[in-house]
Amino acid sequence: MELGNVIVLTTKSSLDRNEYIKNLENLGKYNFFYGYDKKIDLLNFLEQKNKKFLYHPFSKSGILYKGQIGCYIGHYLILKKIVDE
């Protein structure tokens, strides 16, 4: 089965992962969407939007890790792109 219009969330520094995805068969039409993978980019995004993204509502400690924040931002930006376009 071939999928259509797949968005692959990744980072530019994920070279092995990106190469693996390029070699997948039956993936269909896809586009890489490059998220943030640098701490300064994450902090700038949070500063521009809302610092509440730093806290997880279900976590006892409340603080999200850098990777969790980057993942959230990547998914947020993909959904925003879908809505905008």
N, C-alpha and C positions, 0 to 999 in steps of 0.2 A: 504494500500500500504506500502510495506517495502522498506526502503532506504538502500543502500549498501555503505560501506566504508565512513562513516560519520566521520569527524574530529570535535570534540567538543572543542572549545577554551574556557578555563576556567583557574582558578587559584587554587592552593592547599588550599588557605584559604577560598574558596567559598564552604564551606561544605554543606550548605542547597541546593544550586544550583546543586552541583554534585550528591547529593543523589536523588534529583528530577529527574535528567536526567537518572540515573541508573534505576529508576522505570518506565520510559516511555515504553509503549508497541509499537511494530511496528517500532522501531527505526532502527532495523537491526544491522549490524556490525558497531561498532563505537570504536573510540579510543579517550581518553582524551589527549589534547595537553595543557600542563601547561605553561601559559605565565608568565610574570614577574608581581609580585604584591608588590614588595618592592621597595621603592624609590632608594635605593643604587644600585639595579640591573638595574633599568631604567637608572640611571645616568652613570653607567659603560658601558652599551650598547651604549648610545649616544656618550660617550667619544671615544669608539673604532671605531664607524662608522662615524658619521657626525653630528655635532651640528645643521645643518639645519633642522633636524627633529623637533626641538623645536618650529618652527614657522609655522603657518597655512597660506597658501597663500590667503585664502578668508576671513580671519578674520580681522576686523578693528584693534584689539589690537595685533594680531599676535602671542600671546603666547598660547600654548596648555596646558591644564590641565594634571596633572600626569596620570589620568585615560585614557585620550585620547592618550597620548604617549604610555602607556602600551598596549592599544588596537591595536594601529598601529604596535607596535613591534611584538605582538602576530601574527597578520595577515601576517606581513612580514616574520616571521620565518616559518610559515606554508607554504607559497608560496615557500620559499627557500628550504624547505625540499622536497616539491613536485618536484621541478626542479632538485635537487641533486639526488633524488632517482628514 
